[in-house]
Amino acid sequence: MSPLDQAPPAAVPRLTSLAHGGGCGCKIAPAVLQDILKGMPAIGAFPDLLVGTETSDDAAVWRLNDEQALVATTDFFMPVVDDPYDFGRIAATNALSDVYAMGGKPILALAIVGMPVNVLPPETIGKILAGGASVCAQAGVPVAGGHSIDSVEPIYGLVALGIVHPDRVRTNRTAMAGDVLILTKPLGVGVLSAAFKQERLDAEGYAALVGSTTKLNSVGPMLAAREAVHAMTDVTGFGLLGHLLEMCRGAGLSSEVEGVPPLLAGVEALARGGVRTGASGRNWASYGEAVALPAGFEDWRRDLLTDPQTSGGLLIAVAPEAAEAVLAAVRDEGFAEAAVVGRMVATAAGEAARVRVAPPAS
């Protein structure tokens, strides 16, 4: 048969066109997840289980001995970008973040792969895996195996394991009243990813999206070694307000947060122009009753506080006298846009934990 008689190769579809959601915006809404999990039986008595399901923490932690504890987590999602290599990098960075958020150092990863093999060519799937492996290599972690299935939508992520000293485990429930809240990365990943799917994201915005989501939160162990750092979590699919509320509820405290924390390049203009994710609305519907907004607070500002952050920054609760030094140390590690975003406060007697949002500076 002449090459002229052969059918042209089928075009490879955009990865994001094959998924109904993307990145950490795929997470089940907090209220729905809480309803699903409320009937789960309580975990029995396991004295070496240092962190389990009793709070909404980032990973499980199991004490191996007096010097070592195992940090175990899993994270995966559907594409947030179309470039397969970038998708793999973003998903792997996000999965490893949970280990860093507990103060741990990753040691091993296993790949979780679900792909529509009748739609995506092997080369595309291979690039996704290669992207994830490149991030793991950067973190000094082997991808030592995994599991794959043929699925309707593309899914990729990792099981991530790490090691931490039992005394240096940092959870999301040990913040103290008066602690200063530091966020290592600016907000706005959800807005940028929504603009990307709508083909409204320029090259600068795409660079900001990929640059933020592929930056490893490897400062976690350094922070956990500081006694003044009382609690940590990473900000992902529930947005800044959602993960801060988990921190408040775990510690029995409330918090005050700035009306407009630092944003990634181009995010404010897109948000003002109406770009938002469906997940930001679901997040607000799930926990908005526990948030006090100032009068006249615009919807776009609220949406940024609930914006799902794929591979977002670490949220750190640190003693006020050490906040300046900790912020400087984080910036010295390459997080130039790390910033103070609020503080923890005591909860009034008889009241539930709340987040109070300050009016934006004029």
Steps between C-alpha positions, in 0.01 A plus 500: 500500500630845411562737791261737326221247544551466877272687742673786682581434865225599739569817695578449868223669702573765761551327833269745675224422248492141625425591863199659669730670752867563551766502770392538861176654374395137448473451875163407640349809665579521874136470612436200276822331612409555864161339438662201330752444779275554801391137502853361491585291806755645740854371471589265781774560752836501321757664727750548215249678274602859571270658240191329357152603394395677818582836341518609138876479478720469193641150558502208739800460730613170656778484762764245401731558796617778730684675215283438194138523395356409161293763317255347250265673258345472156386770260384493139278697266399579143693734269528868583706571183527341155876445487544140623844556645380805696195307621725228639726752668209685662333183629822365649590832665154513653521147638842550660375819666299301753819340631673838526196646678543246781866596537617187319761425235366289209680168448286302254214540253262270315315616190120500473397494134155493341493576127255471207739279302270497195520881479851598611804357320766322706743786433270750675451274801874440514564876514263531799694232686831657401388838634411345834825307515699820432351670806563194714862497382527867599371405847744208520219245486472187281173409334529138602180360350131574481171389352318586178147458367311584182268781603260738324685812619877545537615477862852517637659537841715333760506303819770689688692374802733698721695495825483745790622499859196435724571820694502706180166394357297811420124468473221743416359489855780634721483875432492734799313824564711792383685298235579685181386332177749485212414372151791391281334543157261760356139405426317474169584163346133414456428825318799450269401142423140607428629770265720241331203272432311800362801586278530838674843447657802670346860372505585694817200354680585147389857545622367619837265201520765239421772674699294503819356149468836335430687667787562241768406597857833356610534758780274278713775312688693821565189660646414194711845519658408839651314480830330832427318341204195352672288374211507454122270396219504545125234705325340293224149425378300662781670837454669717761184541709416130498841379610530781754166397647633145536796645690268707720267211578789266575646745752168627640589853390382765258703713260519833327614511138587783265237587242732460202808280555775501235380389155675343203567719197186587305257344748333818623413620149356161407301476825362851454403392149287215631737204468441253782479127557190305590692366798535846657120525518467147638763579760315813617172310518671240720657725763389859439288506813822483705654801326431865584551730202521880527216712366519557127753223440486429127415152374823476299704557814305232685548260208877546524493402868313179411689444172625138479878496502657216310842442660456811714726642766558400860292683761715537811397599853803645677554671834485880448850566634647264237280598205745743342786250514287216363370716216857600411613136506217395267581780258869405510397151384354645181145590604542869424127572516441333838302736722317543828128444431343511847514373855338252736277636778313353794141390441240659721349271761215295357576594140620277218826566317468779244707692248460878494608667176641852528394772256740539207744789522382795295 
